């Protein structure tokens, strides 16, 4: 039996191609809002970080009604680090809207999410978005999408997908690239005619795969998924099992105390839910993504996409700098452990493990962005801690050491092609192809994940801010040998004190500074970057000696070069192997792992002796 009054669809695309903006317009035009209601932009990006960065971090569910048909819509993340969300969300839906920027065309994440949708046999609606961009190249982008579909072995039915031309910002869509359209009616109609209605077998025993999780401090984990078969009533007895842990049988039993369905931006409590619908269940402690919820007398777990393994790891440790505890509210190892454990309840692709010391924890995620979002969130909550440089997680497969490799696409001006190829070549990158696009060039590489650490800043400098860089995890490949992390050295504070204009004036000839007059620093803190390879100690606290002698020019004001202010991601990229990043609610400070000059010298000498003995 098919439920013709229901459609389940996901919107997939590369980051910043307009998914969340399109959902905004679909909500408006389906009558979710009152006529005079004030609505913020990108309403689905509900937390502050998503709004500030303009990216979707967590997949979110909503539902609209078009005519007499309810359409469940899932807005998925576009950034590669949150790709694990997309893989699982696709199990909930029967079709996808593939959104592609009319100027940028298909990007690495487009390829990744589309391949997952094709593997599941989903129907596709191709939407070319931002057709009002002045640099649009609609015909070329359509060809690129069709080539991508063929490259990914799409079926004839998938190749014959409808193509719509859309401007999510203005809320218009049309079937003709030369017409702008007046509303999103063509998109709604395509969803009804092209996306199949879900199978709805009401008579079979209840079964539902948990494809997403939400978390609420009052009710704990909230399981979200599509009912595969049967019906679920409030307070019904349910059992939880798992396909990959079948030998354990029923993992836990519970009651369906609270059942919700999605209506616009709200979750509405319901007494009964039917096959084919996407619902949320609360009150089941310990449930995780990939579990199957069923009735206790028919335990049949569903297969699911295993959660992808983390590829990047960083050490989170208690802040032990001379300024520790001055700015943060939560500073102890217990605070840090509890917060990281709480995050693993919300984010199943995050892994936290203990280290040899009780003051440090290894935190592994899908990429630098994944981990930096966690750091920024903790910082805003009042946590104070320090983190190590990122490192990739290697594997030994068939006796061969292997490392994660990324598929990277760089869209750059022609003048920057040489420097980009040279820099990525030095980082062990292999160029796959180079495609001209107007006066720009699109270059595709396979690069070890560790080769991209610290590269984004260099890339933006080489392309004068005009380049677009995007990557996604491709595979594990044999380890490519040693790779230098950073060519430049650090300027290190000579003593603890307050920065003085005179000291900074003398130090700025050595390199670019990170600090301004009046900022407090401590011995071993990194206060700038040196263009040379070695570290240099500078006395930024030095004041000018006052005498009773006057000389021509002695009263002239000191001209200081504006300091280089770095974001959290830039600080992480900058870190050398012997440095830590001190993160507090108010400050970001880069420091040497060993603060004292003499202790650092002894440590370097000991390391040199060890290397000599090994050789």
SULHUJO-V442770 format. One record per backbone hydrogen bond with DSSP energy under -1.0 kcal/mol. CO is the residue of the C=O (numbers start at 1). NH is the residue of the N-H. If there is no record, write none. Layout:
BEGIN
CO & NH
CO & NH
END
This chain:
BEGIN
1 & 200
2 & 4
3 & 6
5 & 70
7 & 72
8 & 94
9 & 74
10 & 97
11 & 76
12 & 99
14 & 17
18 & 22
19 & 23
20 & 24
21 & 25
22 & 26
23 & 27
24 & 28
25 & 29
27 & 32
28 & 31
34 & 37
42 & 45
44 & 46
47 & 51
48 & 52
49 & 53
50 & 54
60 & 75
62 & 73
63 & 264
64 & 71
66 & 69
69 & 66
70 & 7
71 & 64
72 & 9
73 & 62
74 & 11
75 & 60
79 & 82
80 & 83
82 & 85
83 & 87
84 & 88
85 & 89
86 & 90
88 & 91
89 & 92
94 & 123
95 & 10
96 & 125
97 & 12
98 & 127
100 & 129
101 & 105
102 & 137
107 & 111
108 & 112
109 & 113
110 & 114
111 & 115
112 & 116
113 & 117
114 & 118
115 & 119
116 & 120
117 & 122
118 & 121
123 & 96
125 & 98
126 & 164
127 & 100
128 & 166
129 & 102
130 & 133
133 & 136
137 & 141
138 & 142
139 & 143
140 & 144
141 & 145
142 & 146
143 & 147
144 & 148
145 & 149
146 & 150
147 & 151
148 & 152
149 & 154
150 & 153
155 & 159
156 & 160
158 & 161
162 & 126
164 & 128
165 & 174
166 & 131
167 & 171
167 & 172
172 & 167
174 & 165
176 & 179
183 & 173
184 & 188
185 & 189
186 & 190
187 & 191
188 & 192
189 & 193
190 & 194
191 & 195
198 & 3
200 & 202
201 & 230
206 & 295
207 & 228
207 & 229
208 & 293
210 & 290
212 & 224
214 & 222
216 & 220
220 & 216
222 & 214
223 & 281
224 & 211
224 & 212
225 & 279
227 & 276
229 & 207
232 & 273
233 & 236
236 & 256
238 & 254
239 & 294
240 & 251
240 & 252
241 & 292
242 & 245
245 & 248
246 & 249
252 & 240
254 & 238
255 & 257
256 & 235
258 & 282
259 & 270
260 & 280
261 & 268
263 & 266
266 & 263
268 & 261
271 & 234
273 & 232
274 & 277
277 & 227
279 & 225
280 & 260
281 & 223
284 & 287
288 & 291
291 & 210
292 & 241
293 & 208
294 & 239
295 & 298
298 & 300
311 & 393
312 & 365
313 & 391
314 & 363
315 & 388
316 & 361
317 & 386
321 & 324
323 & 326
330 & 384
332 & 336
333 & 337
334 & 338
335 & 339
336 & 340
337 & 341
338 & 342
339 & 343
340 & 344
342 & 346
343 & 347
347 & 350
351 & 364
353 & 362
359 & 318
361 & 316
362 & 353
363 & 314
364 & 351
365 & 311
365 & 312
367 & 371
368 & 372
369 & 373
370 & 374
371 & 375
372 & 376
373 & 377
374 & 378
375 & 379
376 & 380
377 & 381
378 & 383
379 & 382
382 & 329
382 & 330
385 & 583
386 & 317
387 & 581
391 & 313
395 & 402
397 & 400
400 & 397
401 & 479
402 & 395
403 & 477
404 & 449
405 & 474
405 & 475
406 & 447
407 & 472
408 & 445
409 & 470
410 & 443
411 & 468
412 & 441
413 & 416
414 & 417
416 & 420
417 & 421
418 & 422
419 & 423
420 & 424
421 & 425
422 & 426
424 & 429
425 & 428
430 & 446
433 & 444
435 & 442
437 & 440
439 & 414
440 & 437
441 & 412
442 & 435
443 & 410
444 & 432
444 & 433
445 & 408
446 & 430
447 & 406
448 & 451
449 & 452
452 & 455
455 & 459
456 & 460
457 & 461
458 & 462
459 & 463
460 & 465
461 & 464
463 & 466
468 & 411
470 & 409
472 & 407
475 & 405
477 & 403
489 & 530
490 & 536
491 & 527
491 & 528
492 & 538
493 & 524
497 & 521
499 & 518
500 & 504
501 & 505
502 & 506
503 & 507
504 & 508
507 & 510
512 & 529
513 & 564
516 & 519
519 & 499
521 & 497
522 & 525
524 & 592
525 & 493
527 & 514
528 & 491
529 & 512
530 & 489
532 & 489
536 & 492
538 & 494
538 & 540
540 & 500
542 & 503
551 & 554
553 & 556
567 & 571
568 & 572
569 & 573
570 & 574
571 & 575
576 & 579
578 & 593
580 & 591
581 & 387
582 & 589
583 & 385
587 & 584
589 & 582
590 & 526
591 & 580
596 & 600
597 & 601
598 & 602
599 & 603
600 & 604
601 & 605
602 & 606
603 & 607
604 & 608
605 & 609
606 & 610
607 & 611
608 & 612
609 & 613
610 & 614
611 & 615
END
